[in-house]
Amino acid sequence: MPCALGRSGIARRKREGDGATPAGRLALVAVLYRPDRIRRPATRLPALPLRPDSGWCDDPSHRLYNREVRLPFKAGHERLWRSDHVYDVVVVLDYNLARPRRGAGSAIFLHLAVAGFSPTEGCIAIAMPAMRRILAGAGTATFLDIR
């Protein structure tokens, strides 16, 4: 299926801010979604509604690096409640999650693509119909292979 990858392509040694999609086998961990825009996606993955104060820490020096946080948040972060539709459905991928290595990259998601599939900052982006198909069959033993 068509997808967008990071503006720097695929990297075997991902670094924070490099714009690359990390190579590897990444588990689908959980789904975050905008309840004001869509219903809870049909999936066997844990699915949690986003809130206007939802964020994700991308500051390698912070103890909550590569974790969901509540805004306002003083350290560097990404806002998950966006005005565009890219994060209407977000799948958290198991990249640098269990024991985050500082500076190895954060906020690597499977999310919705913009028109024309322009490159991402390192995530994988797909169209909503493809997202619905993937999520319908996804469970905790589902992986994305990025090569």
ABEGO torsion letter per residue (X at the ends): XBBBBBAAEBBABBBBGAGBBBBEBBBBABBBBBAAABBBBBBABBBBBBBAABBBBABAABAABGBBBBOBBABBBBBABBABAAAABBBBBBBGAABBBBGAEBGBBBBBBBBGGBBBAGBBBBBAAAAAAAAAABBAABBBBBX
